[in-house]
Each structure stands twice: as C-alpha cells, then as structure tokens.
Amino acid sequence: MDQVVATLLNTMSEQLGAMIAVLGAGIAAGFAGSGSAIGIAIADEAAAGVMTEDPGKFGLALLLLALPGTQGIYGLLAAFFAILKVGLLGGAAVKVTIWQGIGIFGSLMPIAIACYYSAVAQGKASAGAILLISKRPEEIGKAVILPAMVETYAVLALLLSIILMNSIKL
Amino acid sequence: MAQAESYGYTVARLRAMENRLLDSGAFQRMLDAEDLQGALKVLNETCYSSWLVEMKNEGAFDGAIEAELNYVYREIGQFVPDKALVTLCKMPYDFHNIKVLLKSSFLQKSGGARRWDLLTRLGNVSPEFLIESLESEDYRLLPFGLRSAVPQCLAQWEQFHDILEIERQLDDLLFSEMLKLAAKLERKGVVEWVRGRIDAENVRNLLRLRRMQVENTRIAGFLHEGGIISVERLLSLTGEPLESWGRLLAYTDLTGALSELQEIADFDRLIVDVEKSLDDYVLRVVEQTRFSSTSPEYVLYYLWLKEMEAKNVRIILVGKANGASRDVLRGLLRHVSG
C-alpha cells in the first residue's frame, strides 16, 4: 500500500509542473478570448446602430470591429508557446518541476490580465470611433488610430509574457 | 433604468440619424426661397418629403412637420431601452391637448366653436381617448395625474372663470410629473434636463409677466418648483432691471441665455430673442452627453435637436407664407446641428 501511494505521489510531482503550466495556458487563452468577445460585442452594438441607418458604412465599421479581436489571438499565441515549452505538442518529453510550472503560469498572467481589460477597453474605444465615422467617414484613418492606441498595452503584455517564459530554463 | 452599456446601439443609431437633421445650409436655402412654394420645394429634398406628398394644400405644412416628428418619436420608441425617455419628451404634448380640450369645452359653453384642430398626435395619449374621457366625464384612465387635475380645472372654471390659473395648475402638474418620471429613471443628466426645462419656462414666464405688467406679488404663482435655479432666487429678480438679470444669475448656465437682456430696444423682440436662447440653454444642459457612446441622455439631446429642427422649419414656412423678411426669420432660427 505504501508503495502504491509513493508511486502515485512520485507520478503527481513529475506531472504537476506541466499541469500548472497548462492551467496558465488555459487562463491566458480564456481570459484574452473573453475580453475580445466582450470588446467586439460592445463595438458590434455601435456598428449595428449605425448600419441600421446607413448600411453603406459596413466596410469601415468592420475594420474597427476587428481591432478588439487581436487580444484573443495574443492569448492563444502565448498559450501555444507555453504548451510547446512543456512538450505537450509533440517533440521530446520535457520534465517540468512544480516551480518551473509555477514560473510558466506566472509568465502567462500579464497576457491574461492585460488582454482581458485592454480588449474590453478597446471595444469601447472602437464603439466611439464607429460613432465618429458615422458622421465623418473621411476620418477613418484617425478613427482607427484611436482604438489602436489601446492595443499597445496588449502587445507589451505579450512581449513580457514571451520574455518571462523564455527565461525559464527547462 | 437600463444599464448605460445597453445604450450602445441606441446612441450609435441616433448618431447616424443625426446626419439626416437639416443643417444650416438647408435652412439657408429655405430662407433664400422666393416664397412658400420655393421653401417647400427645398424641404421636399429632405426627410420631410414623404410627408409633404400627403399634404392637401400648401398651407397644410403643419401636418407634414407633425407627421415627421411623430415618425421619429415612434421609431425611437421602438429601440430605446427606456421608453420613459420618449414618454418624458412627449408629455408636454399631452398637457397641450388637455388645455386645448378644456378651453374648447369652455368656449363651447359660452357659445363659441371648439378648436379640436389644435390637437396634436404627438402626445403619449391619443386625442380620441382624451376627447372621449372628457365628453363622457370619465377621467379614471387619464395618466400623469390628470385623473384628478381635469375635474379640478373644470370646477375651478365654474367658480372663477380664470383660464390663466387653470393653465398655471396644469403646467405645475406637467413639470412635477416630468420630474417624477425623470427621478424614476435614476440618471442625473435626465433630471438636470427636466430642471433646465423648468428654468427656461420660469424665465419665459417672468419676462411675459413683466411685459403684461403683472404685480410682483402675483408672479410667484406662475413659477414652477424644481428648477436648477430656485423660485426664491428668480423672484428676487422681479425688483431688478432686466439688464442686471444676467449678472445676478452669473453663477448659473442661464447667464448666457440672458445676455440678450443687455440691449433692450423692443420688448417684444427681446422676448423672442430670449426664448430662442432658452431653447439653446435646454440643449446645452445635455450637450456634453454627445461625447459618450453609451449615454441615455443622448436620446433627450437628439429629440430636442429634432424638436428644434421642426420649430425652425415651421418658423421659415410660416414666415414665407406671411411674407416675413429673410433676416427676421434667420434671427429666429434655433441651433440644430449636432
């Protein structure tokens, strides 16, 4: 009996590190994706309102609607990096200690948190920009730049997450 | 009240609808028209065109203006998350209808003709229902406190024959009901807008009463409670020369509207100018909401712009029908462009 428990504990400790990293990857992709979904929904409402009166604005609105969607892609990208690092997507098996797993989990937090909030904020900014083009379609260039400013912080979070993940030696 | 976030669609749609409001160029072209026919021709190129084709004769443009306003109210009522915002804007029309019906009934009693042609379909309650209620003396289903106010007004008329007092009571009820409804919506901006309208009405009343040389002791009754500026403060103006009103109210946003009072040459002209400034003041109360993409107050802002547009169209068409000069008409136009 003692031997069975010892084997179980040993197996758990060998795999727990990888599982913590996987949990981090799930949270990163989940939060970033949720933020994007909310952000796009906010911008969608504004676009639907404008297009009810002026369907010709679809092309311009689509550009602004796509912006909050990028955070979801960043989250997915960071999650891929993490599961590649722990060898779950093919290649040689990698042994991940609990501390390394926690390290990977922590490195994914910037992307999870920043992408969630920046996507929601970018959705609001895009909604405002859609109102701008409803009145002044010729200002589409400026209208895209305004919500794109919010994107900066999602990109910085992605950068930091990748740097932190690379700094963990397996 | 619905969450502000649920106004994303509404505000965006209203923003797009704002593009269809008549701009200064359209008003200018109407003003430049030779006569009423020319002005109607310009109007026919705008969103009013679908109603103009239903006009029986050139003089029936009021029906087209009312139809356009009615269409906008109906349309917005279908997609705004809080229908009470539209109800709030339409409420003065219900009270207008009640006043018309009561006055018609008084006129009829003294052998005159009833003026149902002055009724409007812009109210929350249909004119037919109001007529039926008054004719059958069944006031139970009348909304906005009219259930008890109408029999009171009838009794008041029987006793004193004082139409001014009846109008005063109904206006008092209108503003208290508007405030009550605005408070239910739990939006500071909506309440402020109603309070701004009360201020505008109070200042308008003060000026009219001064023109009529009504004694200062009687003025208090014609001022409505609930405005941003207290009745006491407004009453203190009655003893002051008109030129100093703007200075005495310098701490309020009304001071801009009262700047017209600096140059008093013709009192009638002055009242017209101040009324125009007061309409702009009501717009300014909710003007900052146009910078938000989810502000419920934007519904009030848009509807007020639409009302002002209709007012401008009416001013120009009535002016053209009566041969008024272009400069006089231009001076009467309200601010419309958003």
Interface residues (C-beta under 8 A of the other chain):
Chain A: I42 E45 A46 A47 A48 G49 V50 T52 E53 D54 K57 K124 A127 G128 I130 L131 S134 K135
Chain B: E5 G8 Y9 T10 V11 A12 R13 L14 R15 A16 M17 E18 N19 R20 S293 T294 G338
